Amino acid sequence: MRWQFALLLTLAGVLGFGLVSVVAALPGTVSGLDFVRRAADERRNGNTETVVLVNGRAITAAELAEMEQWVNANVSWMREAEKETTDTTQVALLRRTRELIERSGPRTVALARLIRDRALESAAIEHGVWPDEATIAERVARDRELAEQMKDPRLDTFVTTLGPAVYWERFYPGVVARELAQERLFEVVTGDELDLAARQKRWLTFERELVRAASIEVTDSEALGSASLEAAFAYLEEYWSLHSTQ
Amino acid sequence: MSRVTRGVVILLSLLSVFALSTAVSRGASGRLFYEWSASGVKPGGGIWYYSGNYSGRTDWNPTREANVLTLHESTVWVRNPTGDIRSPGTVLYFIHDGQVRRTVPAYAWSLIGCGAVAPGGAAFGGCTTSSQYLGAFDPLRRAQDRGTWAFLLCDAAGCYGGVSGDRTWNLW
């Protein structure tokens, strides 16, 4: 009877170990993947009505809902990274950023990020650095080729949920246009500065001045939900201050 | 010359040749080179991708048994188009006989001395501030160098990032 019990215990141990190993290897266990999936869902199915206008450029309800999920995904990632990062300066920056986001609320942070994005986009147009169609197409092709070699579960989840054709043909060109515009604007504003910390500080100061000077109109206050312009500005001020001094 | 003296001379000659060859073999240097990359998704669905080179050099001092003068230097280049990488977050380990003997944490990486900006865009390089991090070790046993590159990217939507593959290299 005793040997049967020992055998049973051994088999249970082996089975338990196997199950733990399989669960640990599942893609769903990567931190924040559910939020990424929801972000893609919001983008695919969300309301395209305008909620806020920044210098005449729209933030839609779907974009706000999507960005809220990205912020949640980032908070989840930051919690994990705080445990795994060995550098104390980086851990402190992660913790302070996460605490600031949690204090402000993910929807407020999402609104703040989108206001800052739209202000940068209008500045890029004013500076004449918005990319042309050929440049955008070239970058999309490069990134598509690159993505085939990448093994990032968050990107895979987002692309799969949105649908590869929708992502690459309808969604990604717009993302690339904004990123190229921002990269070029970054060069225009900070290109003559060699010191990287000074460069970062100048860029954040530029962002702050742009947002403060932007014309912002709320067109659907109910759709903002728990967020408000005042709270978004307060968040951005703290964000600029935190990241300029780190 | 007596047989004994002749024997001693031959023995000493053989020992000298052996010592010289040992010294020369210890005076070797090793070079390491690899390309690394890390990638992921940005808030809003964009792709981030950073890559760079790691090169290390290890010199063995030929005259000492306990090789305290061994040098190891590394350089890293990262494409960073909008300045959103807060730190390369690199950690290097020197593993000797299965044990981590020295660790070079992220804060030991500096732009000083390796700080040229790559043409055509924003980039930064880093190098270890102390090239002698290996310190004293047994030159007769093999050792390994191991490194991981962890990226911390932050913008107004929070921080996100990724880690490159954990790489190990034999030093000799």
Interface residues (C-beta under 8 A of the other chain):
Chain A: V36 A39 A40 R43 E66 M67 W70 V71 A73 N74 V75 W77 M78 A81 T85 T86 D87 T88 T89 Q90 L93 L94 T97 R98 I101 V109 A110 A112 R113 R116 D117 D143 L146 A147 M150 D152 R154 L155 F158 L162 Y167 F171 Y172 V175 V176 R178 E179 Q182 E183 F186 E187 T190 L194 L196 R199 Q200 W203 L236 Y239 H243 Q246
Chain B: S39 G40 V41 P43 G44 G45 G46 I47 Y49 P81 T82 G83 R86 S87 G89 V91 P105 A106 Y107 L111 G115 V117 G121 A122 F124 A150 L152 C154 D155 A156 A157 G158 C159 Y160 G161 G162
